[in-house]
C-alpha cells in the first residue's frame, strides 16, 4: 500500500533537485583566436613536412617558424604536410594550399612516388602542374629535392634526381638539392625507419631550408 506514495515522493524530490530551464547557468563562449595577419609560407609536402613519428611541434616547419621568429622575420609557416602523399595527391589539394594566399611555397613531394616506382614522366607532369598553379596564384616556389635508397638502382635514382634539377631550371625556381643534407647519414638524426628525421634532424632540416628560403622573402 506504500508503493504509490513513495514513488510519488521520489518524483517530487527529483523535481526539486532539478534546476528550472530558465535558471541553467549560461557559460560564455571562448573567444576565437585572432587571425594571424602575417604573410604565409606554406610547407607543402608529405611525411617529411608533416613530422611523421614525432610529437607536435617537432616537424621541420615548426623549427622553421621558431627560426624566423628568432630573427624577427614576420611570416607564419603553415604546415601542409600529409603523410604518404604523392605528387598526384598534392595536385588534388593544390586549391587548399592556395587558399592560404601564400607568398612562398616550399614544395617537398616526390619521395613517395619514387618509393612506389611511379613513372618519372608522371611525377614530372604532376610537378609541372603544381608549380604552374602556384606561380599563377602569386606564390614563389622553393623546390625541395630528395633521393631514393640505393636498391632502386642507379639508373632510376639518377633520372629521379635529374627531374628536380630540370624542373628548377624550367620554371626558374630555387632548388634544395637534397632536403636531408647533413641529416640522412648522421647518428641520432634519423628515426629507426631510416626515412624520417628525428626532432634533432628536423631542426637541421629547418636550418637547410632557411638558408635557401631567406633570400627569397620579400622585404618591406
VEXTIBA-25715 format. One record per residue (C-alpha): chain; residue number from 1; x, y, z. Coordinates in Angstrom, 2 decimals, always signed. Example, Ala and Ser with C-alpha at 12.3 -4.5 7.8 and 13.67 -1.06 7.14 Angstrom:
residues 2
R   chaine   num         X         Y         Z
R        A     1    +12.30     -4.50     +7.80
R        A     2    +13.67     -1.06     +7.14
END
This chain:
residues 220
R   chaine   num         X         Y         Z
R        A     1     +0.00     +0.00     +0.00
R        A     2     +3.01     +2.35     +0.42
R        A     3     +4.46     +1.82     -3.03
R        A     4     +2.48     +4.51     -4.83
R        A     5     +3.01     +7.33     -2.25
R        A     6     +6.75     +6.52     -2.05
R        A     7     +7.03     +6.60     -5.84
R        A     8     +5.25     +9.98     -5.92
R        A     9     +7.55    +11.31     -3.21
R        A    10    +10.60    +10.27     -5.20
R        A    11     +9.27    +12.11     -8.25
R        A    12     +8.74    +15.26     -6.18
R        A    13    +12.24    +15.07     -4.70
R        A    14    +13.76    +14.53     -8.16
R        A    15    +11.84    +17.52     -9.50
R        A    16    +13.02    +19.65     -6.59
R        A    17    +16.63    +18.71     -7.32
R        A    18    +16.44    +19.83    -10.96
R        A    19    +17.02    +23.47    -11.87
R        A    20    +14.27    +25.09    -13.96
R        A    21    +15.32    +25.54    -17.58
R        A    22    +15.45    +29.32    -17.21
R        A    23    +17.91    +29.12    -14.30
R        A    24    +20.57    +26.96    -16.00
R        A    25    +23.92    +28.77    -15.91
R        A    26    +24.85    +30.21    -19.28
R        A    27    +28.60    +29.88    -19.88
R        A    28    +30.19    +32.42    -22.18
R        A    29    +31.73    +31.04    -25.34
R        A    30    +35.52    +31.02    -25.51
R        A    31    +36.84    +33.85    -27.63
R        A    32    +38.10    +32.76    -31.03
R        A    33    +41.82    +33.39    -31.54
R        A    34    +42.56    +36.42    -33.66
R        A    35    +43.70    +35.54    -37.20
R        A    36    +47.44    +35.75    -37.76
R        A    37    +47.96    +38.70    -40.10
R        A    38    +51.49    +37.72    -41.15
R        A    39    +52.02    +36.59    -44.76
R        A    40    +52.01    +32.82    -45.18
R        A    41    +54.80    +30.45    -46.11
R        A    42    +53.32    +27.01    -46.84
R        A    43    +55.37    +23.86    -46.26
R        A    44    +53.64    +21.70    -48.87
R        A    45    +54.73    +18.09    -48.74
R        A    46    +54.43    +14.59    -47.37
R        A    47    +55.53    +12.95    -44.11
R        A    48    +58.87    +14.79    -44.19
R        A    49    +56.93    +18.03    -43.78
R        A    50    +54.20    +16.60    -41.55
R        A    51    +56.66    +15.47    -38.87
R        A    52    +55.81    +11.79    -39.06
R        A    53    +56.55     +9.78    -35.91
R        A    54    +57.23    +12.82    -33.73
R        A    55    +55.40    +14.84    -31.09
R        A    56    +53.57    +18.02    -32.11
R        A    57    +55.96    +20.93    -32.50
R        A    58    +58.86    +18.81    -33.80
R        A    59    +58.33    +18.97    -37.56
R        A    60    +60.75    +20.96    -39.67
R        A    61    +58.05    +23.64    -40.35
R        A    62    +57.76    +24.11    -36.56
R        A    63    +61.50    +24.64    -36.24
R        A    64    +61.43    +26.91    -39.28
R        A    65    +58.78    +29.09    -37.62
R        A    66    +60.91    +29.39    -34.48
R        A    67    +63.95    +30.33    -36.54
R        A    68    +62.03    +33.04    -38.40
R        A    69    +60.60    +34.38    -35.12
R        A    70    +64.07    +34.47    -33.56
R        A    71    +65.31    +36.58    -36.48
R        A    72    +62.34    +38.91    -36.35
R        A    73    +61.17    +37.80    -39.80
R        A    74    +57.41    +38.27    -39.73
R        A    75    +55.98    +35.34    -41.65
R        A    76    +53.78    +32.48    -40.49
R        A    77    +54.61    +28.94    -41.55
R        A    78    +51.62    +26.77    -42.48
R        A    79    +52.29    +23.04    -42.31
R        A    80    +50.54    +21.43    -45.29
R        A    81    +52.33    +18.09    -44.98
R        A    82    +50.29    +14.91    -45.43
R        A    83    +51.99    +11.61    -44.63
R        A    84    +52.03     +9.20    -47.53
R        A    85    +51.15    +11.85    -50.10
R        A    86    +52.30    +11.56    -53.69
R        A    87    +52.53    +14.26    -56.32
R        A    88    +49.09    +13.27    -57.60
R        A    89    +47.71    +13.74    -54.08
R        A    90    +49.44    +17.08    -53.85
R        A    91    +47.95    +18.19    -57.13
R        A    92    +44.49    +17.21    -55.88
R        A    93    +44.80    +19.55    -52.88
R        A    94    +46.53    +22.48    -54.55
R        A    95    +43.46    +24.69    -54.04
R        A    96    +43.72    +24.18    -50.27
R        A    97    +47.33    +25.35    -50.37
R        A    98    +46.40    +28.39    -52.44
R        A    99    +43.58    +29.24    -50.01
R        A   100    +46.27    +30.37    -47.54
R        A   101    +47.33    +33.02    -50.09
R        A   102    +50.99    +32.09    -49.65
R        A   103    +53.77    +34.41    -50.69
R        A   104    +56.06    +31.39    -50.83
R        A   105    +55.60    +27.62    -51.01
R        A   106    +58.23    +25.03    -50.06
R        A   107    +57.31    +22.20    -52.41
R        A   108    +58.51    +18.91    -50.89
R        A   109    +56.95    +15.96    -52.69
R        A   110    +58.00    +13.09    -54.93
R        A   111    +59.61    +10.77    -52.41
R        A   112    +56.56     +8.51    -52.21
R        A   113    +56.30     +8.49    -55.99
R        A   114    +59.86     +7.19    -56.15
R        A   115    +59.37     +4.60    -53.42
R        A   116    +56.33     +3.28    -55.29
R        A   117    +58.14     +3.19    -58.60
R        A   118    +55.73     +5.60    -60.27
R        A   119    +56.98     +6.51    -63.76
R        A   120    +59.11     +9.64    -63.58
R        A   121    +57.26    +11.20    -66.51
R        A   122    +54.04    +11.02    -64.49
R        A   123    +55.67    +12.54    -61.41
R        A   124    +57.24    +15.29    -63.51
R        A   125    +53.88    +16.12    -65.08
R        A   126    +52.27    +16.49    -61.66
R        A   127    +55.09    +18.74    -60.51
R        A   128    +54.72    +20.91    -63.60
R        A   129    +51.02    +21.40    -62.97
R        A   130    +51.57    +22.21    -59.31
R        A   131    +54.34    +24.71    -59.95
R        A   132    +52.33    +26.44    -62.67
R        A   133    +49.27    +26.68    -60.41
R        A   134    +51.31    +28.02    -57.50
R        A   135    +53.08    +30.62    -59.63
R        A   136    +49.81    +31.66    -61.24
R        A   137    +48.44    +32.12    -57.71
R        A   138    +51.20    +34.60    -56.91
R        A   139    +53.44    +32.32    -54.83
R        A   140    +57.17    +31.93    -55.18
R        A   141    +58.23    +28.27    -55.16
R        A   142    +61.20    +26.69    -53.40
R        A   143    +61.61    +23.14    -54.68
R        A   144    +62.97    +20.58    -52.22
R        A   145    +64.78    +17.66    -53.81
R        A   146    +65.02    +14.18    -52.36
R        A   147    +66.69    +10.92    -53.36
R        A   148    +65.96     +7.20    -53.02
R        A   149    +67.57     +4.18    -51.34
R        A   150    +70.36     +2.59    -53.40
R        A   151    +68.36     -0.61    -54.01
R        A   152    +66.22     +1.30    -56.52
R        A   153    +69.11     +1.20    -58.97
R        A   154    +71.44     +3.91    -60.20
R        A   155    +69.56     +4.48    -63.46
R        A   156    +66.19     +5.16    -61.81
R        A   157    +67.75     +7.18    -58.99
R        A   158    +69.77     +9.28    -61.44
R        A   159    +66.70    +10.07    -63.52
R        A   160    +64.70    +10.81    -60.36
R        A   161    +67.27    +13.32    -59.06
R        A   162    +67.65    +14.88    -62.50
R        A   163    +63.89    +15.53    -62.57
R        A   164    +64.22    +18.08    -59.75
R        A   165    +67.11    +19.86    -61.46
R        A   166    +65.20    +20.01    -64.74
R        A   167    +62.09    +21.40    -63.04
R        A   168    +64.07    +24.07    -61.22
R        A   169    +65.67    +25.16    -64.49
R        A   170    +62.43    +25.02    -66.48
R        A   171    +60.49    +27.21    -64.04
R        A   172    +63.32    +29.36    -62.70
R        A   173    +62.81    +28.27    -59.10
R        A   174    +65.49    +27.73    -56.45
R        A   175    +66.26    +24.11    -55.63
R        A   176    +67.37    +22.49    -52.39
R        A   177    +69.33    +19.61    -53.98
R        A   178    +68.74    +17.26    -51.03
R        A   179    +66.34    +18.18    -48.23
R        A   180    +68.01    +15.79    -45.77
R        A   181    +71.50    +17.16    -46.34
R        A   182    +73.56    +16.65    -43.17
R        A   183    +70.79    +14.51    -41.69
R        A   184    +70.27    +11.29    -43.64
R        A   185    +73.54     +9.60    -42.65
R        A   186    +74.13    +11.25    -39.29
R        A   187    +73.80     +9.41    -35.98
R        A   188    +70.77    +10.47    -33.95
R        A   189    +69.30    +12.44    -36.83
R        A   190    +67.05     +9.74    -38.29
R        A   191    +64.30     +7.60    -36.80
R        A   192    +64.65     +3.83    -36.73
R        A   193    +62.90     +3.50    -40.10
R        A   194    +65.83     +5.28    -41.74
R        A   195    +63.45     +7.50    -43.71
R        A   196    +62.14    +10.15    -41.33
R        A   197    +64.22    +12.61    -39.28
R        A   198    +64.17    +12.81    -35.51
R        A   199    +63.43    +16.12    -33.81
R        A   200    +67.14    +16.98    -33.96
R        A   201    +67.14    +16.01    -37.62
R        A   202    +64.21    +18.29    -38.34
R        A   203    +65.95    +21.15    -36.59
R        A   204    +68.80    +20.67    -39.06
R        A   205    +66.37    +20.38    -41.99
R        A   206    +64.85    +23.74    -40.96
R        A   207    +68.32    +25.30    -40.99
R        A   208    +68.89    +23.98    -44.51
R        A   209    +65.51    +25.24    -45.72
R        A   210    +66.06    +28.67    -44.14
R        A   211    +69.37    +29.05    -45.94
R        A   212    +67.58    +28.82    -49.30
R        A   213    +64.38    +30.49    -48.17
R        A   214    +65.63    +33.69    -46.59
R        A   215    +66.96    +35.29    -49.81
R        A   216    +63.57    +34.67    -51.45
R        A   217    +61.47    +36.50    -48.85
R        A   218    +60.03    +39.88    -49.83
R        A   219    +61.34    +42.74    -47.72
R        A   220    +59.16    +45.61    -46.60
END
